[in-house]
Amino acid sequence: MKKLQFSELMNLLLVLVIIILIYQIPNKATNNAPEKKQVVKAPSSKKKLTQLADTTFQLASPSYESSVSVETTMLHRRSQRDYTLDAISNQQLSQVLWAAYGITEIMDEPAFLRGGLKTAPSAGARYPLDIYVLVGNVDGLKKGLYKFIPQGHRLKPVLNKDLREALCDVAFEQPMIQEAPAVLLYTAVFERCTSKYGERGRERYVCMDLGHSAENVYLQVQSLGLGTCAIGAFDDEGVKKVIQLSEEEEPLYIMPIGYYTESE
Ligand SMILES: Cc1cc2nc3c(=O)[nH]c(=O)nc-3n(C[C@H](O)[C@H](O)[C@H](O)COP(=O)(O)O)c2cc1C
């Protein structure tokens, strides 16, 4: 009778050990798994952006995950020209700017990298582009003109004025420019590229770089449920005047960003 109790006890202990082991293994695996990256829930972010000591604004960290496949995004990408009045969140803007020209590999040298390798390829990694943002209706950001600074993923305030209407006027009054809550303006400093590649840089590489970055914007806005349209038709001198660009900066693309209603 006593022997039987002992073997039962042993069996019970064995079962307990097995149960503990079964629960331990997956827990250990989960503990060792790399930290899951945060997925952006853009529309809920109304928090004001933090202004840093150098007066730039710190943009929200971008997300590196999405529930939409790149194939689905390409399938549905269209140029959108009719935007609703809804604001976009600063997190959405942050995500779009990261897709356009965000740093994906930090490198302090050489200086022409301006912070490191980016989301879009660039001939000789010369990165001739700059991106300005005309903010009209972005949660947590005052209306005005800002410049995207890839280093540290920041926005630098440039002019404290809503310039969308003025930009629309010098872009043959394409209404989407003044209606969209945010408008990207791509500029290029050609010399960054021509200093290495000469005329080939001017005639080919700078605009090839632009195409890569702008397509990233198209795909990123599509996956966020937003729309854009690449606009190349505008009066160059007019744009330079409105945005107060320096002599060396050439405007290349205007890209409105916002929620849209299907136009065609
Ligand atoms: C270099 C370039 C310049 C463009 N300029 C304008 C423009 O000034 N205004 C506009 O409404 N669309 C412009 N577009 C958008 C094209 O009209 C659009 O891509 C084309 O109709 C194909 O439509 P999809 O983008 O929906 O596929 C431009 C596109 C490119 C590539």
PDBQT file of the ligand as one rigid body, heavy atoms in Angstrom, charges set to zero:
ROOT
HETATM    1  C1  LIG A 301       7.310  64.059 -63.904  1.00  0.00    +0.000 C 
HETATM    2  C2  LIG A 301       5.849  64.092 -63.586  1.00  0.00    +0.000 A 
HETATM    3  C3  LIG A 301       5.183  65.299 -63.534  1.00  0.00    +0.000 A 
HETATM    4  C4  LIG A 301       3.808  65.342 -63.224  1.00  0.00    +0.000 A 
HETATM    5  N1  LIG A 301       3.195  66.559 -63.100  1.00  0.00    +0.000 NA
HETATM    6  C5  LIG A 301       1.874  66.585 -62.803  1.00  0.00    +0.000 A 
HETATM    7  C6  LIG A 301       1.223  67.843 -62.661  1.00  0.00    +0.000 A 
HETATM    8  O1  LIG A 301       1.809  68.913 -62.778  1.00  0.00    +0.000 OA
HETATM    9  N2  LIG A 301      -0.103  67.827 -62.365  1.00  0.00    +0.000 N 
HETATM   10  C7  LIG A 301      -0.803  66.661 -62.195  1.00  0.00    +0.000 A 
HETATM   11  O2  LIG A 301      -2.005  66.728 -61.926  1.00  0.00    +0.000 OA
HETATM   12  N3  LIG A 301      -0.195  65.461 -62.304  1.00  0.00    +0.000 NA
HETATM   13  C8  LIG A 301       1.110  65.382 -62.605  1.00  0.00    +0.000 A 
HETATM   14  N4  LIG A 301       1.754  64.175 -62.682  1.00  0.00    +0.000 N 
HETATM   15  C9  LIG A 301       1.004  62.942 -62.398  1.00  0.00    +0.000 C 
HETATM   16  C10 LIG A 301       0.668  62.180 -63.702  1.00  0.00    +0.000 C 
HETATM   17  O3  LIG A 301      -0.327  62.900 -64.386  1.00  0.00    +0.000 OA
HETATM   18  C11 LIG A 301       0.197  60.760 -63.351  1.00  0.00    +0.000 C 
HETATM   19  O4  LIG A 301       1.262  60.057 -62.755  1.00  0.00    +0.000 OA
HETATM   20  C12 LIG A 301      -0.278  60.018 -64.586  1.00  0.00    +0.000 C 
HETATM   21  O5  LIG A 301      -1.488  60.561 -65.058  1.00  0.00    +0.000 OA
HETATM   22  C13 LIG A 301      -0.501  58.521 -64.310  1.00  0.00    +0.000 C 
HETATM   23  O6  LIG A 301      -1.456  58.353 -63.280  1.00  0.00    +0.000 OA
HETATM   24  P1  LIG A 301      -1.125  57.587 -61.916  1.00  0.00    +0.000 P 
HETATM   25  O7  LIG A 301      -0.021  58.305 -61.231  1.00  0.00    +0.000 OA
HETATM   26  O8  LIG A 301      -2.413  57.647 -61.139  1.00  0.00    +0.000 OA
HETATM   27  O9  LIG A 301      -0.746  56.191 -62.259  1.00  0.00    +0.000 OA
HETATM   28  C14 LIG A 301       3.105  64.125 -62.991  1.00  0.00    +0.000 A 
HETATM   29  C15 LIG A 301       3.801  62.916 -63.012  1.00  0.00    +0.000 A 
HETATM   30  C16 LIG A 301       5.143  62.883 -63.295  1.00  0.00    +0.000 A 
HETATM   31  C17 LIG A 301       5.863  61.545 -63.276  1.00  0.00    +0.000 C 
ENDROOT
TORSDOF 0
